[in-house]
Each structure stands twice: as structure tokens, then as C-alpha cells.
Amino acid sequence: MTHAQNPAHAVLSQDDLKTLVGQAALQYVVPGEIVGVGTGSTVNKFIDALASMKDQIKGAVSSSVASTERLQALGITVFDCNDVAELSVYIDGADEVDHQGYMIKGGGAALTREKIVAAQSRQFVCIADESKLVQTLGKYPLPVEVIPMAVKRITRQFEAMGANVVLRLAGGMPLLTDNGQYILDVTGLHITDPLGFESQVNQWPGVVTVGVFAFQKAQVCLLGTASGVKTLSF
Ligand code: 5RP
């Protein structure tokens, strides 16, 4: 573990920590290449920092409409996933990350595209403030993107595991993802075997993507702490 100090010993807000890790992620961007970009408030800090390197990179592959719009507004070219063979690095946030680099993601409803871009990348660099580091995944409500006609059956399958399930709403209506599907948020899980759990839930008909990122885990986590950015390698 390396540890960049906070020399001023300033009191850092959660927003400051997100800014710090967003800027620290620039060291993983390879000049002359296309970078994979995730979604969320922490990634927004990275995108803002990336603007300072925009003339040194070819562009980005984005994991959401929101990130695409932010990248383009800063003058960064966004490529379609299908037009790019492989990315050297994917940079994204997490809702939870454990000490093996396994994550829960999808708080911003972008989990499917995030997993696609992560799968296309040789290295996943997770950027997060220290509140996201956990011993065991499952306290944060697990997002699962589902086909609308399967909502009730998938809900019953999670309930049979002892979990509680809520359909995510926006303005009183089911939230629609960028892919036009629904999100279930699942609480009450204690995910001790992330690889097995991801495999199991992925088999259920109607599941588009489960928000456990075990097969697409992080290799590095830049963790924003009160004393600076810690680098965890998995
Ligand atoms: C979006 C995600 C985000 O990476 C995750 O929700 C963390 O977001 P934030 O950086 O805003 O805390 O998975 O689908």
C-alpha cells in the first residue's frame, strides 16, 4: 500500500476526497490511448481532471449517457464501445469495495454499461472515498438491472434468500436505465462469496446485470482518506 500524505492536515470533506482521487487517477491514463470512463459523482471529478489531458489522449469510452455528455462538454471525444478493441484502463467509482477488490456498483443505475466497459479493459482502477471500503459486501443496497416483466419473479427469488427488494423509482415511476430497463435495490444480503453470488444471480432469467463486480473486479483502488490518497492493489 502506498500513501500520499495530506501535508496541510486540512479537514477534508467527502467531496474533497472525491476530488483528490479523481485527480490521482490521471496517473493511470495512458497518453495516446482511449480511456474507459465510469459513472457517478467521483468519476465526475475524474472527468473534470481529465480535461487537463484532453490533448494527450485519443478520447474515451463511456459507461453512461451522463458521463458521455460531461466528457463531450469538456471537448473529449467519446468512442462507441464497438469501435474499440481493448482499453488499457477503466476508471470508475464504487458503492462498496472490499479488501480483494470486489465491488458493489450501480448506485447511479449504470451498472450494465459499466460492466461492459470494465470487461473490455485490462485494468480496473476504482476511485472511492474511504466510506466505501468494507469487510464484506452487502450493506449498501445491491442494484440489479432487470427486464420489467421479470420484476416479480426476481423479487421472490431474492426474498427466498431472506433479502428485501425495492423497485427503484424516479418521480413516482419506475426509474428507466440508459438501456430502458428497471433497477431493483436489494438489502439484507451478506455476500461472502462474490464470484459465486454473481454467477448464481446472473443465471436468473430476466436479470440483465447484477451489481456485484467480482469477475470484473478492481486491480487498484485509489482510496481518499483524511490523511491523503491510499493506493490499494489487489
Ligand atoms: C454508478 C456507479 C457508481 O460508480 C457508484 O454508484 C458510486 O458513485 P459515487 O461516486 O457517486 O459515490 O456504480 O452506477
Residues whose N, C-alpha, C, O or C-beta is under 5 A from the ligand:
A	BS01	5RP	T39 G40 S41 T42 V43 D92 G93 A94 D95 K105 G106 G107 G108 A109 A110 L111
